[in-house]
Amino acid sequence: MRRLSTMKKLGIATATMLVVAIIAIATTLPATAETSNVSVSGTNNAKITIGIGDGTADFGTNLDPSGANSNSSDTVVDSQGSSGNEGSYYVWAAGGSGNLVTVKSNKSWNGTIEASENSGSSTSMTVSSGVLRYAEGSAPASYSDCSGATSFQTTAQTWKSSVAKGKSTYAHFYCLRVDWDDDPGIFSSNVTYTVTQAD
């Protein structure tokens, strides 16, 4: 009888150890894993934009060849010439730092610039004679600086070529000539910037 009881105890102890062993084995097995995928797609379209900081180049209404200070609310300074019929070149700097031309493009691009012929009453102040010019980067500081600046043309001229993609900003300063042999009256022109993505 005692022997049976001891065997019973041994059997329970063995069973208990077996259960503990099974639990221990179960907890050391690696967890199973599953994966699932998300298909991601989208199309980035070609895009180019141009922004002009100031759309109105106001030189003022009281310009003259002696270099009278402009009454424009924009930043306009004059530089006087010293020989012949040279009067003054007035330099328009928009708010002071130049007119900012900003191009954003996700492809390389090319740009052209042109100005319409004077439609005002001063018949000798013509775009084709070089009365309106522009400088890029820094303001012309003298009459000769303006004379050496790029003359606007009435047909599209290359302004930028093969510019790398991204954001590009340029400061433009306009020079308007008012010489002693220029007819009094109004000068009026429209400047057009055109930017095109390269193929």
C-alpha positions in Angstrom: 0.0 0.0 0.0 2.8 2.3 0.9 4.6 1.4 -2.2 1.6 2.3 -4.3 1.3 5.6 -2.6 4.9 6.4 -3.3 4.5 5.4 -6.9 1.5 7.7 -7.1 3.5 10.5 -5.8 6.3 9.8 -8.2 3.8 9.7 -11.1 2.3 13.1 -10.1 5.8 14.6 -9.7 6.9 13.3 -13.1 3.7 14.5 -14.7 4.2 17.9 -13.2 7.8 18.1 -14.4 6.6 17.1 -17.9 4.1 19.9 -18.0 6.7 22.4 -16.8 9.1 21.1 -19.4 6.4 21.4 -22.1 5.6 25.0 -21.0 9.4 25.8 -21.0 9.7 24.4 -24.6 6.6 26.2 -25.8 8.0 29.6 -24.5 11.3 29.2 -26.3 9.8 28.5 -29.8 10.1 31.5 -32.2 7.0 33.4 -32.9 5.6 33.1 -36.4 5.5 36.2 -38.7 3.6 37.3 -41.8 4.2 40.2 -44.1 1.9 42.2 -46.4 2.9 44.8 -48.9 1.6 48.3 -49.9 2.2 49.2 -53.6 3.1 52.9 -53.7 2.9 54.9 -57.0 2.6 58.5 -58.1 3.6 60.7 -61.0 5.7 63.9 -60.6 4.7 66.2 -63.5 7.0 68.7 -65.1 6.5 72.1 -63.6 8.0 75.6 -64.1 6.9 78.9 -62.5 8.3 82.5 -62.6 7.6 85.2 -60.1 8.4 88.9 -60.4 8.9 90.8 -57.2 7.5 94.1 -58.5 5.4 94.2 -61.6 5.6 98.0 -62.0 8.8 99.8 -62.6 7.9 103.4 -61.6 10.8 105.7 -62.5 8.8 108.8 -61.5 7.2 111.7 -63.3 9.8 114.5 -62.9 12.8 113.1 -64.7 15.1 115.4 -66.6 18.7 115.3 -68.1 20.1 117.4 -65.2 19.4 114.5 -62.9 16.6 115.9 -60.7 15.8 113.5 -57.9 13.0 111.2 -58.9 9.6 111.6 -57.2 9.0 107.8 -57.4 7.9 105.9 -54.3 10.3 103.2 -55.4 14.1 103.3 -55.0 15.3 105.4 -58.0 18.7 107.0 -58.2 20.4 109.0 -61.0 23.9 108.9 -62.4 24.9 111.8 -64.6 27.0 111.7 -67.7 29.9 114.1 -68.4 30.3 114.4 -72.1 28.4 115.5 -75.2 24.7 115.2 -74.9 24.9 112.8 -72.0 22.3 113.7 -69.4 21.3 111.1 -66.7 20.6 107.4 -66.4 18.0 106.8 -63.8 18.4 103.4 -62.0 15.3 101.7 -60.8 16.0 99.2 -57.9 12.4 98.3 -57.0 12.4 98.3 -53.2 16.2 98.8 -53.0 17.6 95.3 -53.6 16.6 95.1 -57.2 13.5 93.5 -58.7 13.7 89.8 -57.8 13.0 87.4 -60.6 12.4 83.9 -59.2 12.2 80.8 -61.4 11.3 77.4 -59.9 11.6 74.3 -62.2 12.0 70.6 -61.8 13.8 70.4 -65.1 16.6 72.5 -66.6 15.3 75.6 -68.3 16.0 78.4 -70.7 14.8 82.0 -70.5 14.2 84.9 -72.8 13.6 88.6 -72.2 12.2 91.4 -74.4 10.6 94.8 -74.1 7.9 96.4 -76.2 8.7 99.6 -78.0 8.0 102.9 -76.3 4.3 103.7 -76.7 4.6 107.0 -74.9 4.9 110.6 -76.2 8.8 110.9 -76.2 9.5 109.8 -79.7 13.3 109.7 -79.3 13.3 107.6 -76.2 13.1 104.2 -77.9 13.9 100.7 -76.8 15.6 100.1 -80.1 18.0 103.0 -79.4 19.0 101.5 -76.1 17.2 103.9 -73.8 16.1 101.0 -71.5 18.7 98.6 -70.1 19.0 96.1 -67.3 21.8 94.9 -65.0 21.7 91.6 -63.1 23.1 91.1 -59.6 24.1 94.6 -58.5 23.0 98.1 -59.2 24.9 100.2 -61.8 26.7 102.9 -60.0 27.4 105.3 -62.8 26.3 106.6 -66.2 28.9 104.4 -67.9 27.7 101.4 -65.8 24.2 101.8 -67.3 25.6 102.4 -70.8 27.4 99.0 -70.4 24.3 97.2 -69.1 22.3 94.9 -71.3 20.1 96.8 -73.7 16.5 95.5 -74.0 15.4 94.4 -77.5 11.9 94.4 -79.0 12.3 90.7 -79.9 13.0 87.9 -77.5 16.7 87.6 -76.5 18.3 84.8 -74.6 18.5 85.7 -70.9 19.4 82.3 -69.4 20.4 79.1 -70.9 20.5 75.5 -69.5 19.9 76.5 -65.9 19.9 73.6 -63.5 16.6 72.4 -62.0 15.6 73.9 -58.6 14.9 77.4 -57.4 16.8 80.3 -58.9 16.5 84.0 -58.0 18.0 87.0 -59.8 18.1 90.7 -58.9 17.4 93.0 -61.8 18.0 96.7 -62.0 16.6 98.8 -64.8 18.3 101.9 -66.3 16.3 104.5 -68.2 18.3 107.1 -70.2 17.2 110.8 -70.2 19.8 112.6 -72.3 19.8 116.3 -73.5 18.9 115.2 -77.0 16.0 113.0 -75.9 12.5 114.5 -76.5 10.5 115.4 -73.5 7.5 113.2 -72.8 6.4 109.9 -71.5 8.3 106.6 -71.9 6.2 103.5 -71.6 7.1 99.9 -72.2 6.3 96.3 -71.1 9.1 93.9 -70.2 8.4 90.2 -70.8 10.2 87.3 -69.2 9.6 83.9 -70.7 11.0 80.6 -69.2 10.7 77.2 -70.9 11.8 73.8 -69.6 14.4 72.1 -71.7 13.5 68.8 -73.4 
